[in-house]
Structures are given as C-alpha cells and as structure tokens.
C-alpha cells in the first residue's frame, strides 16, 4: 500500500487535472509477447490515482491497464504533466527549471556514447521525447550532429526551438518519417513514456541507417520497487510501461537491435544501452523461470509493505 503524505496528497488534489475523468482504453494483448494472461500487481499509483498496473504472466512486461488514450496523453503533456510532478516533489519542475539537470545528464550520456560516435562519420541525430532540447543540443555540439527533437509538450519544444534545433511537436506514435533516416536515434529517459514500445522500436529500425546507433535508457522497475519497498511508489501515470533488464533486451532484439554496452547509472535506478541494428530475433522473450521469479518478488514486496 502507498504511504500517504498528507501535504503531497493535498497539493495533488488541488490540481485541475482529473485523472478519473480521462478517457482510457483497456489493454487486450501484451505489447511485448502478444499474450493475454495478466496479473494485477497494484491498483493505485504513486500520486494516489486509481491507475491499475498489470504484469504479463507470459513475459513479465508491466504496464498500466487501462491506459489513457493518445489524445488524453497529448493533453496531459500539454499542461498537466509538469505541474503534477511539481506537486509530487513539492518544488517547481518546469521547462525552465529542468534544464540544469538535463545538461548534467547530457554530459554523462555524451561520455557514454563517445566511443561509438566519435570518428564514425555520423551527421544526424533524432531525439525522441527530446523535451527542451538540452540533450540534443549538447550532443549536436559535442559530436557535430544535425539534431531533430520530437516531443508532445509545446512549452518544452519552444525551448528546443530557441536553441536552434529542428523540432516536431507530436507524440512519436504520430510521427511519419516519410523516408527520412538518421545516424543516431535517442530515447533519452523516454521509452517508459511511450504508448507503444513495439511499434516505436520498429519505426526506429526503419528510419535508422544500417550502421547507425540507438540509445535507450530505462527506469529499472525492479530497482524502483525494491528501493521504495513498494510497487505503488514505483508506478506513475506518466509511465505506461515498466521495464526490466529482461524485457528491455527482449524488446531490442525482437526489433532488430543488439546492445553493445549497458551502463548502470550512479543512481542505481537507470540502465542505459547503446545498440546497433542487426537481424531481428522475433522468437526471443524472457524465460518463464525469470517471469515467475519476478512475480514472486513483486508479491513478496507487496506483502512486506502491508505488514509494516
């Protein structure tokens, strides 16, 4: 059960955003394996919203179910996302205030990517979910790349435009590349926000050059619920999906990407991957033993939390 912080709950309740009233759609098939055997692992998220999360009993993918529609998420990112995160943390988090943190992150990711980008002759970068463009701008300056940012939040896209970047205001699921291809594609702190991970990775596979690179990092769901001692505290409506090492690797290989290196961040919460295009492995999924172990661990954490 989620421990209630009265001041935080009051800040969230004061927001004009009404999650219960948002249009939602049920998830009928697992986005990773296509299965339909789901286990409900929590009925609420960290904000206190009635946002059930399920785990696929066949592959272990965790996701919100039901999930807000693309139109609802578009409106959410247009005005409610940053105020909600601000209310949760009790401090202002907006398109201006996050840029210092984003620059620190950009420097770390540039160091991680340098051995694979420097001297490779790359000229183009697509940053999916690129927010204010700070990360794309730093990478473009560091590696001499022409950067394009796609993000659904207009205020954050305006910041990216101010940096001189090409921008697209949209959910990536709505993006039509029209034959464009890129040397480097980044999902910087974005993959958990996607509405359709499988489709997005397949789109990326089609628009990335054969010798290009994909960067993706995840909030490791296991690390999140073990750190918090709570599944509810690891779930939030802004993340339709909750990935582990096993499910992320399966997604990548099924879409035709081979991880060249994994980096476990200093916060012990995020894992980064740099990948190259390869042949798809459409048969690859997490092992059944691994899925059983995950579900047993989730159940254990939930029961320990309830007994405290």
N, C-alpha and C positions, 0 to 999 in steps of 0.2 A: 504494500500500500504506500502511496505517496505521502510523505510527511507534509503537513500543511504549515506554511509560513504565512501567518495572518496578514502581514504588511504586503507581502508579494501578492497574495490572493486578492487583496483589496485593489492593488494597482492594476492587476489584470482585469478584474471585474469592472473597473472604471473605464476601460477602453470601449470605443464604439463597436469594435469587432464582435460579431455574434457567430461563434463557430457552429453552434447547434443549428442555426438557420441556413448555413451554407449548403448549396446543392452538392450531393455526393453520389458516388456510384459504387456498387459492390464489386469486389474483385472475384471473378469466377474461376480464373486459371492463374497459376503461379507464373510470374513474369520470367523466371529462370528456366524451370523444367516443364511447365505446362500442366503440372499436377493440380488436383483439386481437393487434396486432403489437408485441411488447415487446422491448426491448434491455436485457439485464442490464448495469448500469453499475458495480455493486460487489457483493461477496459478503459483506462484513462491515460493521458499523457502528463508530462511534467508541468504543464500550465493548468492542469485540473480539468481540461476539456474531455468530454466523452468521446475519446478517439481510440477505439479498439485497435490493437495490433495483433496480427496473426503470424505464425510460423508455418511454413510448408513442411508437412511431415515427410515429404519425399526428398527434399534437397536442403532444407534448413533456411531458406530465404525468409526474412522477416519483413513485414510490410503493414501499412495501415489498411484496414478493411472494415467499413467502406472508406473511400478516399475522396477528397474534394475533386470536383471536375476541373478540367483545364481552365475553363472560364473563371471558376472560383479562385483557383490559384493565381491566375493573372491579376485579378482584382486584389487578392491578398498581398502580392508582392508590390502592387502599385501604391499601397498606402498603409497596410496593417502590419506587415512583417517586422519592420524595424521598431515601431512602437511596442509591439508585443515583446520582442527580445529585450528592449529597454526596460519595460515593466518587470520582466522576469529578473533581470540583473540589478534593477534599482539604479541605473545610470543611463545617460543618453548614449544611444548607439544609433548613428545615422550615417548618411552618405559622406559627411564630412569627418566625423569623429573616428570612423573605422580606418581611415587611410594610413595612419601611422602604423597600426598593427598590420595592415595589408602590405606595407612596404617591408617590414621586418620579414614577413612570410615570403615575399617576393625574393628577397636576398637569399634566404635559405633555399628556396626552390631553384634559383639560378645556380647556386653552388652544386646542388644535386644533379642538375641537368647538364652542367658544363662539359663533362667528359663525353657526352653523347651529341652535343650540339656544336661545340667549337670545332672548326675545321671541316664540318660536314657539308658546307655549301648551301645550307638552308637559307631561305629568304622570306618565308611566310609563316605566320602564326595565327591560329584561330583559338581564342579563349572563350569557351562555352561557359555561360554563367559568370562572365568576367567582372560583374559588379562595377566599381568605379574606374576600372581600367588600370589601377595602380600596378597590378601584377603584370599585365600585358605590356604596359609602358616600360617597366623596368626590364623585362625580358627583351623587348624590342631594342632598347638602348644597349643592353649588355651584349646581345648576340647579333645585332644588325638585322632584325627581322621586321617586316611589314606586318603590323598586328591588326587583327579584327576582333572586336568584342561583341558577343551576343548575350543579352540579359533582358529579363522581363520587367525590370524596375526602371521607370523613366528617369527618376531623380538620380539614380546611380549611373545610368547611361549618359546623362548630361555631364557628369563629372568625367567620364571617359572621353566624351567629345572634346571637352576643354583641354585634354591632354593631346589632342590632335589625332586620335585614333579613329579608324573606321568603326562604326557601331551599327548594330541591328537590335532594335527593341522588340523582343519576342521571347516566348518560350522556345527552347531549342527544338521541341517536338513540332513546332510550327515552321521551322526553318527549311527552306527549299534551296539547296546549294546550286542548282542549275548548272551542274558540270564543274563548278569551282573545286580546286584541290589545294591542299595545304601541306607544308613540310612538317609542321609541328602542330598538334592539336592538344589543348589542355583542358582538363576538367578539374580545375583548381578549387578544392572544397565545394564541389558541385554535384558529384554523382549521387549523393544521398538525396538531393533535391529533385532529381529527375522524376518525371511521371511515367516514363517507360524506358528503363535502362537497356533492355534488349534492343529495342528499335534504335535508340540513340547510338549505341555502340556499332550497330550495323550501318547506320548512316555515316558515322565517322570512318568506318572501314572503307566505305566507298569514296569518301572525299579526301582521304589521306594518301599521299604519294607512296608508292611501293617501298621506298627506302626511308620513309618518314618515321616520326616518333609520336607516340601517345603518352601523355602524362595523366595520371589519375590518382587521387588520394581519397581515402575513406576515413570516416569515424568508425573505428573498430567497435562493433556493437558489443562484443564480449567484454572488451576493456571498459566500455561505458557502463554497463550494468554491474560489473564487478567493482569498479571504482565507487559507484554510487550505492552499492548494496541494494539496488532497486531497479527493476525493469522499467517501471513507470517513469523514473527520473531520466532514463536513457531514451525515452520516446518523446517526440515532439511533432506537432502537426506540420512543421516546415520540412520534415524529412519523411516522404512517403515510403522510403526503403531504409533498411538497417542491415549493413553488410559486415561480413566477417572475412577473414583471410580466405577461407574455403569457397565462399560464394563469390567473392570478387574474382579470384583466379578462374573459377568456372565460367563466369561471365566473359572474361577477357579471352580465354582460349576458345570458347564457343563462337565468339565474334571474329576470331582470327587475329588475336594479339598474343604475343609471347612476352611475359615480363623479363626484362633484362636485369633489373635490380629492384629490390624492395628496401625501403628506408623506414625504420621505426622512429617516429619523431620523439623529440626530447620530452614532450608532454605525456608520452606513453599512451596516447589515445589515438593518434592518427598514424596511418600507414600509407606511404607513397610508393607508386610503381611507375617506372619508365618502361615502355613496351615498344616492340617493333611489329609490323604486320607479318603474319605467317599464314599458313593454311588453317582453316577453321577445324575445330575439334567439336563437332556438334553432339558427340556422344558423352562428352566429359561433364560430370556432375560430382558434387561432394559425396563421399562414401556414406552408406547407410549407418555404419558404426559412428561416424563423426556426427551425423544428424541426431542420432539417439543420444549421444553424449551431450550435445548442445541443449537439447530439450530437457534432459535430466538436470543439467546445470541451471537452466532458467528456472525450473521448478524448485530446485533447492534454494536458489537466491530468493525467490518469492516467498517461500515458506519461512526462511530465516528472518526475512524482513517482517513478516506477520507476527513472528513470535517475540520480536523486540518490544 
